[in-house]
């Protein structure tokens, strides 16, 4: 960069986990350009987690409103002419938001390796993919900061959790506590009910209380009930907060527990950002790309095994975001695998 930017727009609408990674980018921008105004165009579902964080102006777009919502956003931002737009979401909807609502002569997007849905037709600067080709999503975001001249590139997160948010959730923490968030955004990415029951029982046997948390869909509420129903001894040591916390309260809860156990989901990234040990469970997506940034060593993954089954010719030429399509791949994770990682966390963190 020849000049220091005074106004930067970051465009990342979803999903919650990706937005948590995007927060690290935004706060890198805050540190490197302390006098710049940072606007984050974000989706409605994720926005509540980041409300009230200093140094960020949130501009919320509800995907349900379609083009009308984009026009409304354009009106909201009509006085903004950004020095640059960092479009870190390679999706057609995000590109349309950029074209319709965001004014800037400089719009950064992904390079050929990572751009999708025609994003390269909506940007005029590309950000080179970091090496090696298969990188974590966050590394790809940080590459945008590097491209515009940032030198302090260390990812750090601060949710600015309030005393009230901490106090509200502190009431549920009694002694050593494991938080289980069993449900991802897609059912096939969840582990088995029996697996969740067994690891809950194992956590109890190792002296922990267990809290189950997540969203309020009927499926998630039933999952929590079914897990608790499978605990026949010491059931009083399991508490369900499923559907009872806001996103920020969930973050406050995570900040106070000893460990999080979860499949590929937003809470994984909240815990990683808060430096709380994560035991992540993966099969359909590469945890090296979308797993917990700080706690990959505790991930239980059968991704490579199933990828080899689907691509026996070898994965040398596969795209960096290649998925496993077997809807039952998570069944390949055994309780023995999960217990081993659980015990490793206990040892490493002296729990």
N, C-alpha and C positions, 0 to 999 in steps of 0.2 A: 504493500500500500504506500502511495506517495504522500497521502495526508491522513491524519487521524480522523476516523469517522465520528460524526456527532449524532447520527441517528441510524440504528440498525433494526431491521425487522427479521425475526426468526419465524419461520413458518413450519409448524409441526402440529397437526390436528389430533392425531391419535397414534397408537393406542396408549394406555396408561403407562405401561412399562417403557415404551419408547419415549414418552414425554418425560419420564423421570430421568432417562439418559439425556434428554434434551435440556433438562434443568442444569445439568453439569456444564453443558455448552454455554447456556445463557449466563451462568455465574462466572465462567471463564471470561466471557465478554465484559461482564461487570468489572472484573479485576484488571483486565488489560486496558479497557477504555472507560475509566471511572466517571468521565464527564459526558459520556454518550447516553442518549436516551434509547433504551432497549424496549421494543414492542414485540410481544410474542402473540402471534395469531394461533389460537389453540381451539380444539373442539370442546363443545359444551360438557361432554361426559368427563373429560380429564381436568377441566379448568378449576374445579373446586379444590383440588389438592394443592394448587399453587396460589390461591387467593391470599393476599396480604403479604406476600414475600417482597421485601424491598428491592428496588432496582429493576422491577419488571412492570411494564404496562401490559396487561392482558387484554387482547381483543378477541372476543369469543365468537366462534362461528358454530351454529347448530346445523349439522349435515342434513337434518330432516327438512330444513327450509330451502334447500336447493339453491337455484339461481337467485331467488328473492332474497335469501339470506346473504348471498355474496354482494348483491346490490346494496343491502342495508349496511353491510360492513364497509363498502366503499364510501357510503355517505358518512359513516362514523369516522373514517380515516381520511376524509377529503382534504384536510389541511396538512396531511403528512406527505412529504416527498422524501423518502428514505435515501440515505447515501447508498444503501445496499439492502437487498433481500437475500437471506440465506434460506433456501427452500430445501429443508432436510427431510422432506417426505416425497418419495418417488411414487406418487399416485396421481391419477388424472384429476381427482377432485381438488387436491392441493394446488395443482398447476392452474386450474380454473380460478381458484381463489386468488392466486398470484396475479393472473392476467386481469381479472375484473376489478379487484379491490385494492391492489397494492401498487402505488406509484414509485418507481425507481428506475434509473437508467442502468443500474447494475443488479443483475439477478443471478445468484450462484445456484448451481445444481450439481447433481452427481455426474460422474464421468460415464463413459460407455459401459464400463463393467457393472455399474450399479443402477443406472437410470432405467426406469420402467415407465410404461403407459405414456410414452411420448414426452417425458419431462424435458428432454433436450430441445424441444421446439419452443419451450416457454422460458428458457434461461439463455443468458449470453456469456456466462462464465462457468467453467467446469472445475470441480475439485477432484484432484487425482486420488484414487483409492490408495490407502496405506498398504504397505507390504506386511505380511504375505497377503495374497488375494482373499483368503478366508479370514476375515477380521471381525472383531466384535462391533456391533452396531455403534457403540459409543466411540470407538476409535474412528469410525467413519464420520461421526459428528465433529469430533475434535479436529479432523482434517480441515473442516471449514474454518475453524478458528485460526489454524496455522496459515491457511491460504490468504487470510486478510491481515496477517501481520502479528498475531498474538504470539508472545514468547513464553508466557506462563501458561502451560497447557495441562497442568495437573488437574484431573477431575476431582472436584470437591462439591459436596451438596450441603445446603442448609435450608431446611423447610421452615425455619423460624416458628417452630411449634410453641404454642402459648402455654402459660401455666395452667390455664383452664382446661386445655386439651389434655395435658399431662395428668392433671388431677382427676379428670373424668374417667380416664382409663386405669389410673393407678389403683383404683378400688378393686380391680379384678385380678391384680397381681398379688399372690400370696406364696412366698417362698420361690424356689426355682421353678420357672415356667417355660414350657415349650408352646409356641404358637403354631397351630396347624391351619393352613388355608388350603383346603383340599380341592378347590374348584378353579379351573382355568376358564377362559372365555369360550372354549370349545370342549365339549365333553370328551372327545377322543384323546385330549391331552391330559386328562386326569388319570391318576393311578386307580387301582381297584379298591372297592369298598373294604374287602378283606385285608388288603395291604394297609389301609389307613387304620383299621381296627387294631391290627397287630403292632404297628409302630406306636400307636397311642398306648397300648398296654405295655409295650417295652419301655416307653418313656416313664410311665408310672412306676414300673419296676426299678428304674434307675433313680427314683426319688424326685421326679418332676411332677408338677401339676400341668395340665394341658388345657389350653383355650382353643376353641375352634371358631374361626371367623371367616368372613367373606360377604358376598352380596345377599340380596333378599329375594332372589328368584325361587320359585317353588322347588326346582331341582336342588339348589344349594341348601335350602332349609331342610329338605328331606335327607340330603347327604349327611348333614350334621346330626339329625335325629337318628339315622341308621348307624352312624359311627358310635354314638353314645349307647344305643341299644345293644351293640355288640360287646360292650364293656360290662362284664358280669361281676367283677370285683373292683372295689375302690372307684365306683362310678362317680362318687361325690368329688373326685379329684379332676373331673372333666367338666368344663363350662362351655356352653355354646353362646357366642356373641354373634352368630351368623345373622346378617341382616340388621344388626343393631348399632353399627358404627358408620360414621361418615368416613370419607377417604382420609381426611386429616386426623380423625380419631384413630383410625386404623394405623396410621403412621406413628401416632403417639403411643399406641399399644405396642407396636413392634419395637419402638425405641427402648422399651422396658423389659423385654423378655430375654431369655438366655439364648434362644435359637428359634429360627423359623424353618418349618418343613412345608414344602409347597411344590406343585408342578409348575410348568411354564406359565407365569402369571405376573401381574403387576406387583403384588407384595414381595416377590423375589427381589425386585429392583429397589423397592422402598427399603428393605432390610439391608441390602448391599450398600445403598447410599448412606444408611445410618450406622454402618459398620457392625451390624448384628449378624452373627454367623448364619449362613443359609445352607440348608440341605435341600438342594434342588433336584427335581425328578424330571428326566427328559428322555424322549424317544423319537418324536416326529420332527423336531427342529434341532439344529446343531447348537449345543450349549456354549460352544466356543464363540458363537455369533450372537446368541440372544440370552445366554445364561447370566447368572450373577457376576458382575464385573470383578468383584473383589474375592469371591469365594468359589471359584471354579474347581478348586481341589476337593471340595466336598460334594460335588455334583455326582449323582447316580445317573448314568446315561447308557442306553442301549442303542443310541442313534447310529453309531458306526456299524454295529452288527446288522441292523436292519437295512442300512444303506447298502452294505455289501450284498445282501440278499436281493435287493431291487436292482442293483447295478453290478452284477458279477464280473462285468468286463473291466471293472476298476473305476475309481472316482477321479482320476487325474484330470479329465476334461469337464467335470461337472461344474455348474455355476455355483457361486459362493453361497447362494441362498437355497440350494437344493433341499427339498423336504422328503421325509419318509412318508409314504402314502398309506401304509398299513394302519388301519384304524384301531388295531388291537396291539400295536407295538408296545404300549405302556404296560401290557400284561407281561412283557419280558423282564420287567424289573421285579426282583425277588425281595422278600423281607430280609434275607441274609445280607444282600447288597446294602440295603438301607441301614440296617443295624450296624454294619461295619463303618459306614460314614458317620453315623450318629456317635459311635464310640470314639472315632477319630476327633470329632469336634469336642467331645468331653475331655479327651486327653490334651488336645492342643490348647484349649481355653480353660483347663483346670476347673471344669464344672462338676 
